[in-house]
Amino acid sequence: MNRQKITTLIGFAIKSRKIIFGEDQIKTLTKPALVIIDSASSEKYKERVKRSAGSNEVIIVDDLSSLTHRDNVHSIAILDINLANGIKESLDN
C-alpha cells in the first residue's frame, strides 16, 4: 500500500469537493464510487456503513485520520470514479 499516493489522492478529492465525511452523509448518497472505513471503528459501525454503501466497494484501512489530515474521521466516500480507481490501485501495490 502506497500511503503517500493515497494521501495525495484523498487530498485531491478534498480540494475538488469529491469526498463525503461521515456515516450520516454517506447514507444520503445514491452512488458513491468508493467507501473507506477506519479499521479502528467498531464492528457495528462498519456494518452500518457497509449497508449504507449498498453494492458499492468498501475498503477498510488503518489510521484514516492521518490519510485525511483531520481528527476523528471514521468513514469517507469518494465520489469521483477516477480518484476511486487510483486509490484502489495504490492499495493493491
Secondary structure, 3 states (H helix, E strand, C coil): CCHHHHHHHHHHHHHCCCEEECHHHHHHCCCCCEEEEECCCCHHHHHHHHHHHCCCCEEEECCHHHHHCCCCCCEEEECCHHHHHHHHHHHHC
